Amino acid sequence: MDRAFEYIEANRERFLEELKGFVRQPSISATGEGVEACARLLKQLMENVGVETRVIEGYGHPVLYGEMTAPDAERTVLVYGHYDVQPPDPLSEWVSPPFEPVVRNGKLYGRGTGDNKGQLFAQLKGVESVVQALGQVPVNVKFYFEGEEEVGSRHVGAFVRDHKEMLSCDLVYCSDGHQMFGEQMEVVFGVRGMLYVEMEAKGPNRDLHSGNYGGWADSPAERLGRLIGKLKDEQNRVLIPGFYKGVPEPSSADLEAISQLPLSEAQVVADLGIEAIAGDPEVPFIHKRMFEPTLNVNGFRGGYTGEGMKTIIPASATMKIDMRLVVPQSPDDLFEKLKAYLDAIGYGDLEVRKLGQMTPWRTGLDDPMADRVCSAVEQGFGAAPYRVPSLGGSLPLAAFTQIPGATVILVPYGQHDENNHSPNECFAVDHFFKGARTMAALLGEMA
């Protein structure tokens, strides 16, 4: 792949300017701003590389699907990514406007630079470099870019289910997220799933004077507060019956992999400014993020929280919670278990709404594709990567396990301080080009 790498170096300025143009186009999936226009732009960018591309409607925001085929190719790579971005608020905290990308200190700043336009575009430029160097791709390459990842990838499961034959491949390759363990690159073999739920408690038919009615009417806010202690104990053990059913212990390969990661409990405590890692002290801290499910209260809404005093019993209150799940837990199954438990403990009258979900995913560390991907990352970034059994966060990668025989692997190109979802989001320019090198090397390894 030396000629492909040389092509990348010779076209650095053009590649970066094209990426800036991609970032300039807003594509905020939460509001819909610019999404259609960005889909059209991405289609053009894919076709410029030589990818036969079409826009597929009917699955929320437009899906971009593309193919490049190689005669007599024995393997196929499917590249997954997303072109939608988070809202840029609060605008006052941006040093430069979010949709006017600018390079400062070796990083490209702008909304979507790291999450996920820069990483997605690195894949396209890596493929372009191989085509220019070899005249064609050495393996079949498919692309699936969606526009709803930032609002929960609501249609990915259905899209993959409905297009399994079209998406058939040996490897599903995704670059999203950022390094979690320092400067060394990481190859990730799993993510936790998620179940996001909103619960509303209703009380009197209107807000009441807490003096005149205190003792007569129960506060919905207090009722939800009491519920927390029934959902999990003081060591964060979730109390929903059957919550931990089937959750396995980490394998010996998992334990060996995490022993190589350069992160200590003391570093985490210092970084977060807390006294200790929460939960059972007998459970190793990194297990709590990779291998154990959790339940977390995201926030409350209800009653008076403004300046000064307002003595009321609120008419209603709402609590939002997320559960992070591990294989083999199912969001649908746990939603039903939650509702049954609420009914059993006297909270069956709550309005319980499922706002989002993702299924957990794991790929074996010894999968035959693992060495190929790790070799490509080493060629692209210059050093062997860590093998990370799982992330604590969630991505819709479990949907791709519906494709028969496909291995799913995640390689984040983002640096640890990319500020994704925050003001001043950025993507290291060097990582952009090394990501393109990695994609080029991967095609060589697959061939």
N, C-alpha and C positions, 0 to 999 in steps of 0.2 A: 504493500500500500504506500510505498514511498512516493510514487508519483501523485497519488491522491493528496498526501500530506503537503507536497510541494504546491499543488494547486490551491489548497486552502491558504497557505502562506502568501501566495502571489495575489490572492483576491481578498485579503483581510479588509481593506478599506471598503470595497464594494459590498461585501457581506454585511459589514457593520451598518452601512448606510441603508441597506435593504431592511435590516432588522429595525432600525429607527423608524422607517416608514410603516412597518407593521405595528409598532408600539403606538405611533401617533393616532392610529385609528381606534377610538374607544370601542369596547365590546363588553359592556357591563350587563351581565346576565340577570342580575337582580332587578334591574329596571328595563332592560331591553335596549338601552341606549347604544346605538352603533353596531349591534350584533349582526344584523343582516348585511350591512356594508362591510363589516370585517370578514364575514363568510365569503363574500364575493372577492375581497382582496386576497384572502388566503387561497382561494381557488386559482387565482391568477399566479400567485407565487409558486404554487405547486406545479402548475402547467409550465411555468418558466423553467423549472428544473427538468421537465420532460415527463412528469407524472400524469397519466391519464386520469382525470379527476371529474367527479360529478358531485353535485349537491343533492342530498337526500332529505326530503321533507317528511313531516308526519311524526317526528320524534322530538317535539319541543323545538328548541332553536336548531337551525340548520346543521346537518351532519355533513362533513367533507370526507368522501371516500376516494382513495386513489390507488393506482396500481402501476408498477413497473415490472415487467416480466423478462426472464432470461431463458433463452432456448436450452432445453434439457436440464434446467435447474432441478436439483434434488431437494432443496430446502426453501422455506418461505419465512420471512420475518414480517410481522405485523407491528407497526409503530403506532402507539396510542398517545394522544395528548389532547389538550384543550386550548381553545383560542379565547374563551371568555375570561374576564378579569373581575376582581372585586371593585366595589365602589371606592372612589379615591378619598372620601371624607376621613378626617377633617382636612380640608384644603389648606387651612392656615398653617399646618405643620409641615407642609412640603417646602423644601428649599428651592426647588424649581418645579414648574407646573407638571402635573402627573402625566399629561399626554403630549409633552414637549421633551422627548428624551434627550439627555445630555450626558457626556462622559465627564466624570470627576474622579480623580485619584484611581484610575484604572477600572472604574465601575460605570456601567450604563444605568442611569437613574430614570425611572418612569414606571407607571402602573402597568404591570404585566411583563416587565423585563425578565424577571426570574420565574414568575408564576403565571403563565407557563409559556409565553410567547418566545422568550429567548431560548429555552430548552427545546421546544418544538422546532424552532427554526434551525437550531444546530443540527437536528436530525436531517432536515431537508438539505442543508448545505453539505453535510457529510455524504449524502447520496449523490448530490450533484458532483462532488469532487471525484467520486468513484467512476461515475459515468464519463466524466471528462478525461479521466486517466486511462480507463480501460475500454471506452467505447460503449459499454453497457454494464448493467449490474450483474454480478456473478451469481446472485440468488434472486428469487422473486421477492419483491418488497411491496407490502401493502400499507396503507395509511388510513387511520380512523381518527379524525379530529372532531371533538364534540364542542358544543357551546353552552353546556349547563353544569360543568364541574363545580363552579363556585356556588351553585344553588342545589347541590346534592346529587348531580348526575342522575336525575330522575328517570331518564329513559334509556340509560346504557344497558341495563339488564334486558329490556325488551328488544332493543336494537340487536344485541348480540344473539339473543334467542331466535330472532326472526331472520338473521343473516349468517347463521353458523357456517354454511357452505361457502358463502362469499368471503368470509373472514378466516377460513381454514388456513392454518399455519403451523410451523414447528415452534416458533418463539413469539410471544407477545412482549414487546420491549417498550418500556415507558421511562421517560426521564421527567420527574416532577419532584418538588420538595427540595430540601437542602441537606447538607452535611450536618450530622448530629454529634460527631465525635472528633472534632478538630479539623485539621487541614487535609488529612488523608481521605481519599475517595472511598465510597461505600457502595457495595452491591447488596440490595435489600431483597429478602425472600419472603416477606409477609407484611401485612398491616392488620391492625385491629379493625373490627367492624364498629358500627354505631347504631344505636336506637335513640332518637331524639323525641321526647314526649313533653307535652304541655298539659298540666292538670289545673282545673279551675274549681275552686270551692265557692259556693254561694251561701249567703246568710240571709239577713233581713232584706226586705224589698227595697230598701234605700239606706244610705248612710245614716247612722243614728248618733245622737248625743251620747257620749260615753258615760256621762254622769246620770242622765235620766234613764238610760236603758242598760247601763252596765250591770251585769248580774242577771239580766233577763235574756239578752241575746248573745250568743257565742260569736266570737270574731273569726271569720274565715281565714284571716291571716294567721292567727294563733293556731287554728286547726291544721293548716298546712305546715306550720312550724313543728307541731307535735308529730306530724307524719314523718318527718325526716328521720327521727329516732326509730321509727318502725321500718324504714327502708334499709338502713345500714347501722351497724353498731359503731362504737367509738374507735375501733381499729379498722374501720372502713370495710368490714365484712358485710356483704349484701345479704339481706334477710329474706328476700323473695324466695319462697320454696322452689327448689329445682334450678336456681340460678346457675349453680356451678356444675350441673349434671354434665358429665362427659368431658369436662375441662382436663386436659392431660398435664402431666408434669413435663418440664422441658427435657428434651432428649440429651444424650451424651454429646452429640454433635452440636446442639444448641449451646450447651454449657461450655464446650471448648471454644466456640466462636465468640461468645460474650467475654470469655477470659482474655481475649486479645484486644478488647476495646479499651481505649485510654480514657476512661471516665471513672471517677471515684465518687463515693457517697459524699465525702467532704467537699468536693468541688461543686456538686449540685447544691448542697446546703448553703455554701458561701455565695454561689451565683444567685440563688433565689432569695437570700436574706432571711432564711427561716432557721428555726432551732434544730429541727431534725426532719428526716423523711417521715411522712405520715404513714399510718397503718401499722400492721404487725411488724415489730422489730426483728422477728425471726425470719421474715421473708426478705431475701436479698433485694436491694433497691432497684436493680435493673430488671428483675423479674416482674416487678409491679408495673412496669411500663410495657414490657414485651409479651409476657406470658399469662397475665392475670386480667380478668375483666374488672371493670369498675362501674360505679354509679356516682355521678357528680351533680350537685345542684348548681345550675347556671345562674339562677336569679329569681327574684320575686317581683310581682307587680300587684299593687293594691294598697288602699289606705292613703294616708297623707305622709309625704316625705319631703315637703317643701320647707322653707325657712320658718322659724318660729313654731308656734303651737296651733294645732287644730285637733280638738279632742273628739274623735269619732270612733265608732265601730263601723268598719267598712262593709259595704253590701256584698263585696266579692273580693277574691284574691286569686292570683295565678302563680304557679311555680313551674319553671322549666327545668328539666333534667336531661342529661345525656348518659347513656350507658355505652362504654367501650367494650366490645366483645371480642372473644378469641375463638378460633376454630375448635370445636364444631358448633358453637352457639349460633342460633338463628334469630334475627331481629323479630320476625313474625311470631315465633314461638315465645320469645320473652315478653313481647307485648301482651299476648294472651295470659301468660303467667302473672304479669303485673296486674292486669285487670282483675283476675281471679283473686289475687292476694288482697287488693284493695277492698274487694267485696267481702272477703273473709274477716277483715279487721275493722269493718264498720265505715269504710270510705267508698262504698260502692256508688254513692250518689255523686261523686266527683265527675265532672266532664273531662274525659281523658282523650287527648288528641295526639295522634302520631304525626309529627311534623317532618320527619326524615329518617332514613335508614340506609345502612350499607352492610353488606355481609363481610365477615372477616376472610382473609385469604392467607394461605401459606404455601410455599414451594419448598421442597426438600433441599437442604444445603448440598446434597450430593447428586442433585439432578444432573443428567448428562450435559445440559446446556450451561451449567454454572461455570465450568472452566473456560468455555468459549467467551462468555460475557466478561469474566474477570480478566482474561487475557486482553480483550479489546480495551477495557478501561485502563489497564496498565500501559498499553501502547499509546492511548490517547492522552493520559495524564502523567505518564512517566514513573508511576510507582504502583505496586500491587495494592488493590483495595482491601478494606475490611469486608468480611462477609457478615452481614447483620441479619439475624433470624427474623426480626420483625420490628416495625415501627410502632409507636404508641398511637399515632393518628390513623386516619381512615382515608382510603381512596377506593374507587369503584372497581378495583382490579379483580375481585372475585367473579365479576360477571364474565370474564374471559375464560374461566375454567369450564364454561359451557361448550367451548370449542374442543372437539375430541382431539386428544394427543398434543395439545398446546401447552408449553411451559410458559409461565408468566414470571418476569423478573423486572425489578425496578432499579434504576440507577439515577439517583439525584445528581444533577450537574450544579445545582445552586450552592453557593457558599453559606456558611452558618449564619452570617449576618445580612442576608438578602432582604430582610424586612417584608416578607410576603404578607399580604393582608394589612399592612401598616403604611403610614406615610413614608416617603423616601425609599420605596421598594427599589432594589437594584440587582444587577447581575454582573459578576466579574467578567470583563471583556475577555480575559485570558481563558476563563472557563467556557465561554461561548465557542471559542476556536478549538479548545481541547475536546469539547463535546462533539464538535463536527469530526474531529480526528477519531474519536471513539466510535462514532457511527460508521465511519468509513472502515475502520479496523474490524468492526463487528461483521460487516458484510464479507470481509475476507475470511474471518474465522468461521462463519457459517458455511462458506463455500469449501 
